[in-house]
Amino acid sequence: MGGLFGCVSKEDCLNDLFYGTDYHSHLGTKRGGLAVKSAKDFLRSIHNIENDYFRSKFESDLPTLHGNQGIGIISDHDSQPLIIGSHLGTFAIVTVCKINNIDELAAKALNNKMHFLEMSGGETSPTELVSMLICEKGSYEEGIQSAQQAIKGSCSMLLLTDNGIYAARDRLGRTPIVIGKKNGTLAAASESCAFPNLGYEIERYLGPGEIVFMTAEGFEQRKKPEDQMQICAFLWVYYGYPASSYEGINVEFARNRCGRALAKHDRTEIDFVAGIPDSGIGHAIGYAYERNIPYVRPFVKYTPTWPRSFMPQNQSLRDLVAKMKLIPVRELIENKKILFCEDSIVRGTQLKDTIQILYDYGAREVHMRPACPTLIYPCDFLNFSTSQSRLDLAGRKAIAEIEGSDENFSSEYARAGSEKNRAMIDKIRQGLKLTSLHYQKLEDLVEAIGLPKEKLCTHCWDGSSYF
């Protein structure tokens, strides 16, 4: 997915930029980058962070990076920030985006005798493409709006200019941007958890498609927000950090309510509730509270060296990370009936191994309660649940096993409680060797988040989408 951070101050802001960007490390571990505007020039640093932490890679660069304004990125794709010279002026840019029509837009640019510099593996850099679309217009504001209208998918961005920073949220608000403020400094971030320890207070959440221009004196709205919003509901379920809030709704708070909703429909006899670390814990605490059943940790997570398991690009490496980071506690597992809350079941490959470990350590029963409905549709808007094969999704694979094909399947599979929905879930349960498996109902998830359904993107569960 990726996360961005930018700040502009009356004083040198490198410390805030460095730590503020680092607070987005849970969103990706492929590349990190910083760019600052000094009194004389734009400076930047980019590192591959697949095998090390952001802070470790960038600490040695800090003595050479100084300025009163800067932007940073944790990227799951292309190298960023880019520094662009144009008729609009020189600017640096970072994006959190997924451009589904990138080949079409790139071909159009090449037909107009444009060219691309940032090519990797023969692929066009999404961030360079966005910058090119911006530079086709007569102003930054006009260019940003034009780029977002042209893109099919999603795109939020920060532009660092000579005079300040433009913050622009995706036109349907699929990814968030929040503005923070402290004396003499403004910041924009994907995650509000970047603010408290740096002394910022949340000033406002940008609306979908909104553009603001930030200086050390304050910020000005350059484009009003759109009426329609489709923020990714999965931010609250999994991606978001527990201390972050989107649209004023805290992630951990929403996860607790998800767990309570799961518990209200459940009377399974168990010894205790547990959460698959880390994102399953908030759901499990809510479940345990609602049913007044003990919350126990039969797995502990080894955090010093192992990242979140979705991050590595290679599936075998993801599986290795998932296995190595969770250490079982035999004394809490043996001869127990255990119910686990999990944020979701995407492919199920890692979870299957985790469940087998529980049985190997003597568990009598293993029950699973995912905090969201069954994932059926690959994400078209962010880099989550995106796969070369949609059959990698556990739900889609189960449908294919039942129907003989996963094409043209009935929408009944997405309707909780329907005969086809129950058959799909039982097929997944059998594959994972679970004692029982019950998913969250979509209406309960929406209620737990607290926004109207029409303001949430729920495409990966029910196939609904807005462009």
N, C-alpha and C positions, 0 to 999 in steps of 0.2 A: 504493500500500500504506500507507505512513505509518510513523512511528516515534515513540516516546515516551521521555521522560526525566524523572525526578524525584529530588529529594534533600532530606534533612532533616539539619540540622547544629546544633551548639552555637553556631555563629557565623553571620554572614551568608553565605548560600550562592549568591548571585546569579551570581558568576563561574562556579561549577561548572554551574549551571543553564543559563546562556547557552551555554557551550562544549559542554556535554554534549548539549544539544538540537541544536546545530549539527552535531555528529558524526552526526546522522541525516539530513542533507540529501540523501544519495544515495537515500533512499526516497521522495522526493516533492518537488515544487516548486510546489505550488498555494498552500498557506497555512501559516503558522507562528504559534505562539502560546506565551506564557508566562503563568503565574499564580503569585503569591507570597502568602504569609501573613505580613503584618507584625504588629507588636505590637498594632495597632489594627484592621486591616481586611484584606480580600482585595483584591489589585490584579492587573490583567491587561493584556496587550497582545497584539493580533492584527494581522497584516499579510498582505496578498497578496504572495507571493514568486515569482510566475510570471515576472516580468521583472527580478528582482534576487535577490541572495543573502540568505540568512537573516541573516547577521551585519550586512550593510549596512542592512537594514531595521530592525533592533532596537537597534543601537548607541546611537541617540539617545534611546531609552526607558530605558536602564539607570540613569541618575541618579534616576529616579522609582520604580524597582522594588527594594525591599529587604526582606529577610526571612530567617528561619532555615529556611524550608522552601518548596519550590516545585515546580511541574510544568511541563513543556514538551512541545510536539508539532510534528512536521512532518506535515501532513495532506494527503492527496491528495483530500479531499472537503470536509467542512463546516468552518466556522469554529470553532476551539477555542483555549483551554479555555472552558468555560461555568462560570459561578458561579451556584450554585443555593441558594435559601433554602428550607428544608423543616423538617418536624417532627423530622427527624434532626439538624438543625443546618445551618449554612451550609457548603457544600463546593464546591470546584472539581473539574472532571472533564475528563480527556482519554481518548479511545478510539482504538484501531486496530481497525476492525471492518468487516464486510460483512454486512448484515442482509437476507437474501433475503425474509423475510416482514415487511418494514417496513410495507407498506401494511396488512396484516392487523392488526398490533399497533397501528398508529396509529388505524385505524378502531375498534378495541376501546376505545382510550383516549377517543376522541371520543364514543362511545356512552355512556361512563361520565362524560360531562360534563367531561372534562379538556380542556386547550387547549395549543397549541404557540406559542411566541414566535419560535423560530429557523427561520423559513421562508425559503427561497431558491429562486426559480423555481418556486414551488408545491410544493416537495419538503420533506418532514419531515426535520429534522436528526437523523441517526442518534444523535449524542451526546446530544441532548436527550431522545430516546426512551429511551435507556439510563438516563439520570438519572431519568426519570419511573418506569420500572420499578423502580429501586432504592428510590425514595421510597414505593412502595406497601407496603413491609414495615416491620417494627418496628426493624430495625437495619441498619447498613451491610452487615454480613456476609450477613445473610439476604437483603437486597435485591440484592446482587451475584450471589448464587447464583441467585435467582429470575430475574434478567434474563438470565443466561447460559443457563438452562434454556429460557427462552422464545424465545431468538434461534435462528433457523435460519441458519447461516453461521458466523461466528466473531466473537469480541469479547474483546480484552484491554484493560485499563484501569488508570488511576491516579486515585485520589481524594485530594485535598488537603483535610484537615479542620483544625479548630482545634488538634488535639493530635498530628497526625502524618499519614502518607500510607498509604493502602491500595493495594497492588499486587495485581492479580488477573489471572492468565493465562487465556486462552481455555480453555473446558472440555475441549476436545480438544487443546489445546496447538498449534494450527495456527500461531500467531505466538508468538515467544519473549519471556520477560522474565527478565532476569538481575539479581541483586543484587550490588552492589559495596560495598566498605567501606574506609574509611581512618580515621585517628584522629579521633574526634568527628563523623563524617559517614557516612551511609548513602545509597546511590543505587539506583534501579531504572531499567533501560534495556532497550530493544528490542535494541540492538546493544552487545556487550561492547567493541567498538573505541572506545567513548566513555570507557573507564576509564583506560587506561595513562597518557596524558599529563596526566590530572587527579589522578593519584596513587592511584587505587583498585585494589584487588585483588578478583578475583572471589570472592564469598563462597558463592554457590550459584545454580543455575538453578532457577527455579520449575517445578514439575510442572504437568501439565494440570489446569486448574480450581483450582489452589492459590491461596489468598488469604493474604497476610501484611500485618501492620501495622507500619510503620517509624517509629521515633523516633530521636533522636540517640543514645540509649542502646543501641539494637539493634533487632531485629525479632522479632515473635511470629507464629507460624503460627495463623491464624484458621480455615483450612479445609485439610484434608489434600488432597494431589493425587489425582486419579482414576487408576485403573489403566490405562485406554485412552488412547493418545496417537496423534495424527495430525499431526505437525509437517510443514509444507510442505517437501518435498524440494527445491523450486526455490530455496529460500534458499541452499543450497550451490552450486547450479548457476549462479545469476545474481544474485538480489536482494541477497544478503548482501555485506557489505564484506569484503575479503580478510583483514583483521586481526581479524574477529569470530569468535566460536565459539558454537555452539549445542549443547546437550547435551554440552558438553565437546569437541566436534569442530570444529577450525578450518576456516574456509571455504577458504583458499588450499591447505591440506593436502589437503582433499577434492578440490579442482579438479585438483591435480597428479595425484592417483590416478585421476581420471576420464580425464585425458589419457593416462596410462600404459595404462589399460584399452583405450582406443581404438586405441593403437599395437599392442597385442598381437595384434589381429586384422587388421593391415594390412601389406601388403608393396608398396604402391604406390611406384613409382619417382618420386622428387621431388628437387628441388634443396635445398629448405629448408622448415621449418615456421614458420608465423606464427600469431598470435592476433588476432582482431578485438578492438581495444581497447574497454573495459578488461577486461571479464569473461572474454573468450576467452583472455587471456594465460596465466592460471594453468593452464588446460587444455593449451595449446600447449607450455608448458615441460615438463609431465609427458610429453607425447607425444614431444617432442624427446629427452628424457632416456632414455626407454625404447628408442627406435629408434637412438639415437646419431647423430642427424641435426641439422645446425645450426638454431638458432633465430634468425630474422631479423625485422626490423621493416620491412616494405614500406609500412606505413601508420604515421604518427605522429599522435597525437591532440592537437588544439589545445584545451587545458583552461581557459585563463583566462576564457572567456566562454560556452562551450557546455556545457550540462548533458547528463545521460544522455538518450538519444533517446526513451525510453519515456515521459518525463515530460509533455511538452506534451500538452494535451487534444485538440488538433486534429491530424488525421493528416498534413495537408500541412505543418504546422509540424514535426512529428516527422521527416518525411522531409527537410526542410531542415536540421534539426539534425544528422541522421545524415550528410548529405552534407558539411556545412561543417566538422564537427569532425574528420574524418579527412583528412589530407593525404598523398597518395601520394608515394613516392620512386622516380622513374623508374629510376634506376640499379640498384635492387634488384629491379625488376619485369621489366624488358625481357628477353625471350627465356628466361624462367625457368619451371620447373614448380613451382608453389606449392601447398602444402597448408595450408589454414586450419583452425584449431580455433575453433569458435564455441560460445557457451553454449547457444544454441537457435536454431531458426528458427520464429518466431511467425507473422507474416503473410508475410514474405519480400519485402515491397516495398522496404525499405531495403537489404537484402542484394543484391537484384537489381541495384540501381544501383551498389553497391560492386563487385560482380563485373564489371560492364561497364567500370568505370573501369580495372580490372586489365587487361582485354583491350585497352582503348584505349591503355594504356601499354606494350603489347607482351608481355604474359604469354603463354606458349605453352600452358600448361594451368593450370586452377584447380580444385583439389579441396577439398571441404568435409567436415569431421567435427564435427557437433554433439555436444555432451557429454551430451545426454539424448535419449530417444526422440522420435518424431514427436508433436507436440502435436495432439491430435484433439478433446479435449473442453474447452470453455471452463471456466474456473475458477469453481466455485460458492462458494468460501470466502474468497478474497482478491480484490483488485482487479487481478489479473494475468490476461492473456489473455481478459479480459472484453470482449465486443464486442456491438454491436447485432445483428450478423449472425455466427453461428458460422462461416459460409463465409469470413470474413476469415482464419481459421486456414488456413495453407498445407496442412496434412494433410487438413482437412475439405473444402477446395476441390478437392483432388486426388481424393478419394473421390467427390465429386459429379460430377466430369468422367468418372470411370471408370464409375460406376453410373447416371448420369443424375439422381441425387438423393443427398443426404447423410443421408436419413432411413432408419432401420431397416437400417443397414449391418452387415455381419458383424464380429464381434469379432476375426476373423482379421487385420483391418487393423492391429490393435495388437500382434499376435504377431510378434516379430522373426524374419525368415527365411521367413515364409509367402509363398505366391505372391501373395496380395493385398497384403501388406506391401511386397513388392519392387515390385509394380506402382505402388503409391502413391508410394513413394520415387522411382521413376524418373520419374513424372509431375512431381514437384516438381523433380527434377534438370533435366529438360528446360526447365521454366519459368524456372529460374534460369540456364540455359546453363552448367552446371557440367560439368567433365570427368568427375568422379565424386562421388557423395554417399553416405556411409555414416553412419548414426546409431548412437549408443550403445545397447547393449542394456540393458533395464531392470534385469536382474539384475546387470549390471556396475556400473550407477550405484548401486544399493543397496549393493553391496559396497564401492564407493569411498567412500560416505558413512560406512558402518560401523555403521548401526543396522539392526535387524531390519525386514523389509518391512512388518510389521503396525504398526510405530510411525511409518511415513512416509505422508504423503498423496501418492499418485501418480495422483490422479484425472485430471489433464489428459493423461496418457499412456495409461492403461488403463481409465479410467472407473470405477474402484473408489472407493467413498465410504462413510463411516460418519457417522452423525448421533447 
